[in-house]
């Protein structure tokens, strides 16, 4: 057995055998307490225990799919041993054990391993070992998370409802949209951030999550943009049906069928068209061309929108964009199709992808960009290295990776 593992087990053998509130049987327990909006209800007896290895024992953050999360270190022991409790909005608190090192934290909650390190601006950037969820935390306190409105204010944005497209049966829809704005009445140039999918597409809870990217939004606000983050139909509190290429078989998630996938893409474009049209009616939004930014499916939608309305767009940032994952047999044909008109936009655009992306490999993404350039498109393609193998699709979880490149692009617009 490697020495580090031996030390870890011996440390926790001593730690859990102590007279503290833990026992081995409770080390990975799940509380009945659920984290909801309003004051956070803490598990009975929870206290925060500082460790010199990390700057704070209490952290608040957002998951990669936009859910508020809380992490509390409530026990410390020898050799950096820590006890942690973590809750994600709408889920119960879960207790685990881990090891803290200077600027680093590794722990296990039930059957999921997490690890992370201090990043830019004092953040604690965690990633699940399965790579499908990351959390960007900032230091906080128990007093803050038990206040009346911390979750409501956490996004740092105003929530409005925009008129959405009509459903096929004529039913009107409304799109929940987060607004980040500079001080003053404006009008300001508009930037639109577009979200991606919900992993496999068969998680109804994931559809309810509000997606945002606060660090990126704040970068834009600092440069004078009013930032809108619309949640497309059936997502994040928007009305209507979420139908972006789902299989006709209930519970099967996203379809690899070309016609179904493309129909779902066209539905997403309808939502973005409607959102931008409604945003243009706001007195705080100027008539300057819009800056389009999107993550994953949102990246593909942003490029496609620019190709459909090139005179209305000032620039595009496409972060790990595509429509169906590469595991689909016709993935390249589908993803090429949704980007087939993007070359009509001749303005500045940045394609930002990550090595080790398990959704779109570097080869796949390079091929899409090459086809775009062959068709006459103008743009810059960058491939970033991320901290863990397999985490390439999670670039927006790591501000220290994207900040400099995106800042340079924005400053050159």
Secondary structure, DSSP 4 states (H G I P E B T S, - for coil): --HHHHHHHHHHHHHHTSSSS--GGGTT-EEEEE--SSSPPPPTT------TTSS-SEEEEEETTS-EEEEEEEEE-GGGEEEEEEEETTSEEEEEEEEEETTEEEEEETTEEEEEEE-GGG-EEEEETTSS-EEEEEE--HHHHTSTTHHHHHT-SEEEEEE-PPPTTS---EEEEEEE--SSS--BEEEEEE----TTS--HHHHHPPP--HHHHHHHHHTTEEEEEEPPTTSTT--S---SSB-SSTT--B---HHHHHHHHHHHHHHHHHHHHHHHTSTTB-SSPEEEEEETHHHHHHHHHHHHSGGGEEEEEEES--SS-TTSTTHHHHHHHHTTTGGG--SEEEEEEETT-SSS-HHHHHHHHHHHHHTT---EEEEE--SSTT-GGGGGG-HHHHHHHHHHHHHH-
